[in-house]
Structure formats: structure tokens, C-alpha cells
Amino acid sequence: MQVRYGRAPLPSDDPPATRQTSTVTGIEQKLALIRDADLLQEVEAARGGFLFAQIVEHILHRQRERDAARTVEAAREQARARMGRDQRRRDAVRLVIENEPAAPENLQHIHSVLALCGLPYRDPGGAREFSRTYGRNSLSLVAGRLKDPLTGAWEPQGLPYGPKARLVLLHLCTEAVRQRSPTVEVADSLSGFMREMGFAVTGGERGTIRQFKEQVHRLAACSMQIGLWDGQGQASTLNVPPFRSLDLWRGQGGGEGPAWSRTVQFHQEFYDTLVRHALPVDVRAARAFSGSARKLDLLFWLGYRLRALPRPLRLTWENLHGQFGAENASIRSFRQAFRADLAHLCEVFPKLPASLDDHGLLLQPADPGALLVPPKQGTRNGTSKGMKLRA
């Protein structure tokens, strides 16, 4: 029997010229997939150098990562194109917050009392008093008067209302905390804040300057009380007027429109508790909901509740209707509107540990990453000593 010795041919047995041609062809195919100008410059800088093939492989990997990111962004842009204006704004805010965690310059502040006690949603017209009940607690507002700087006469002011009143409170509380002073220069700071909130700064009878100034005057003139009841025969009434004084001025010959607010001064006790227990609010989220009073209330309220929630909290639809349902006479219409409002907040904060069912709202204790703002350091779940209100 004849035996033949030998071995099967290996790829490396190809002639050197063939192997070189195959390598060159592979590199050229990869180079054809690299399109970005800066990456092509890197290719040319490395051409003819040591490990050129490996460098091309690395550059191609970066090109593919960019292409994948562009595909995702193109899909997002297509989705945004189908959104309404407000939904596009919420989506843009969500992306910013996800990619840029809250920093000191992104945080505004509001008193925790104001986070729990909402003002009227709509203009109450000639009404001089307003009250709202939150579980066992209640808020009472009484409209006041201001001294006209030209005539010296008392001018009745209406009740503060709507999203602009809430934004004014947010702004003034923030300035007091930042400046560490109960006196805030309104005229120098209000226009900048309006722009930050996305409002055009316009004058005239229907301009935004007039609208914001009107809410400053209404807030400064009104008196506020909060009633606390334990349900067992004991109650307390707290007088918590935010402001002690408001200085007004009106230029000579400028009798049209509301007077300018020069400075506003918080009551010292209110200011002291504000500095100790200011609730941080992500200004980017406030900007997303700057046109809705109820969404701002919900943003503030959730921010307060979730920072100090040791265990799950259940609120019935009746509870929610009492606190947030001023615009809805029936619980049925309120439930529909409230579901939409909470869904809009969840668009901005997808990890928000809040859910709705047939029984009402369920809040879960949250990891700091899911909160609207970081919990206060040195506390458990953001709890701190201070005014105890239940809502």
C-alpha cells in the first residue's frame, strides 16, 4: 500500500502578493465607510504609518457609533415633528435634565408652605376672599390694598391667581435665599426672570410686564392664613403673610398702567423659615410648565412630598380633588384632567414614582435619582425639622 505524506494547504500558503492585495482591499472597503471630515483627517494623518490597519479599524468603529447616534436622533426628530408645541417643550426639557443633572444654577426655591397651599387657578374677579381645604388643613386668602404713589389713595388689589403668581413667588423666594436678605429688588430682577421662564418681555396694556407686576402687587397686598386640624378636637391657625412691605414708584407723567414695584420685603418670620426650609425646584421643569397653574402646583407638591416620604402614600380621588380640583366641579372631569397633568410631569421625569388607579394616587419612596431635585443632604429621604403640614 502506498502512503502519501503531506498537509492541507493553509490560507497563509497563498502567495504574498495575493495576501497583500486582500489586505489592501479590506482596508479600502473600511475607508469607504468613513465619511466624517475630522475622521478622514485622522486617516490621512495615519496613512503610511505603523499599525495603519488597526488605526483604520478604530476610526471606523467611531464612525459607526456616530452613525448609530444619528439614527437615534433622526428617529427622535421625526417623533418631535409629530408632537404639539407643549409636548416638544417637555421632551426637550427631559433631554436636558437627563444629560445635565441639577446644579446650583438650575435650582430655584420656594417656601414649603407655598408648595402645599395653592393659590386660585383663575382670576376670581371681584372676590375678596378665597379658601381651599387640603385634607385636614386649609388655606385662607384675603385681598388687600396698596397706597398709590401719585395720588396717595388706597387702591384695592385683587387676589393673586394663575401661573404667573406662582412664578413670582418662586422668583422672589429664590432671590431672598440667594441674597440672604428679606428685601428683594423687584425692578432689577423681574424682567430677567421672565425671560428665563420663556416669556417675552413686552410692555403696554396687555404686555407681560404689566401682567407680572399686577401679580406682585396682589401678592404683596393680600393676607394669608393656614388652618391645621388634628380631627380630634384641636386646631391651630397660622398667620403667614409672606410680605411685610412693598415700595412702589411711578414716573412723573406716567399715570397709565400699574406702578413699578421697586422692592418687596418678606416678613422676618416667614423669611427665617424660608431660609431654613426652602424647597428646591428645578427651574428647567418650572419653565416647561410655566403656562399651567395646576401643573406648577403639582410640581411643587410632588417635590415636597417625595423628599420626605419614608413609606408609600395613598391619596384618594376625593383628597386629590380637594387639593387640585378647583377648576373641576365634578370628580369625573377632574380625574381626566389630573391624569393628563400627571402624565405631562412623567414625560419630563420618567422615573417619577407616582401612579394612578381607580382608587387615586400612589406615591412610592424614591431613590434620589428619581426625585425632581436632590434630597437635602444629611437627612433621611430629605426629611428635615420644620413646619409639619399634611396634604
C-alpha angles and dihedrals in degrees: 000000000000117000122200119206121204144103137252115263115262127213089248088061088075112111113270092245091056093050092049092049090051092050092048091049091052093051092048091052090052092046089054089061094055109089111152112106096228092050091049089053089054089051092053092047090054097042113121092013133116116290092008092157092054091048091052090051091053093047091049090053090055090048091053091050090053092047091052091050090050091051091053092047092048089053089050092050091051089051091048091051088061093050127094120244096265093046090051089053092051091048092050091049091050091054092049094049092046093051098036114042117214112286127184092265090056095054127091123181137225132179112263090233090059090047089061101037114064125205123225113296096215135032105283090206113210095353112126098192135048132182135178132182125219109189103295094347129077141190126219124191126186121190117235143191137256131208112249108234093216106037099026089225124134111255118201114232125206127233116281113252147161134029095307092060090052092048091049090053090048091051097046094046090049093051091049091052094045095047094039088226134112089219117080126190100228101181093054097048110030098077092052091050091050090055091047089056091052098256122137109237103234133162132210134075094309098028124127093242090063092046094052094043090052091056091048089055094046092050094047093050100045128089122221133204131181121203121206122194128181094200091237104084102288128102138168132202119208122198103211108167103173097209133051098187145357123203115211132188136179125197118242111272090013101110096141121096130004120321119259117263107229101178137352124203124204120220106263095238092048090047093049092053090043092057091048098042107024112155112224116228124191102241091208090061091045088054091053091056099033092121098055124068094194094049090051089050090049091048092051094042095049091046089055096043098046094050091060105032113125095171139014114294124209122198121184123226087252090057092048093046091053092053104035105015103085091120095048120068094191128050089226094062090040093054091055093048094044093050089055093048094050090046089055091053090049089054088063095037107031092177094055105138095222127113136174129216138158090289098051137258127347119196120193128202105264138220109239090250091063097049124102089239133004115280117252110275118248095029134097109251088342096297117152138171115267144090110354112217126164121209 
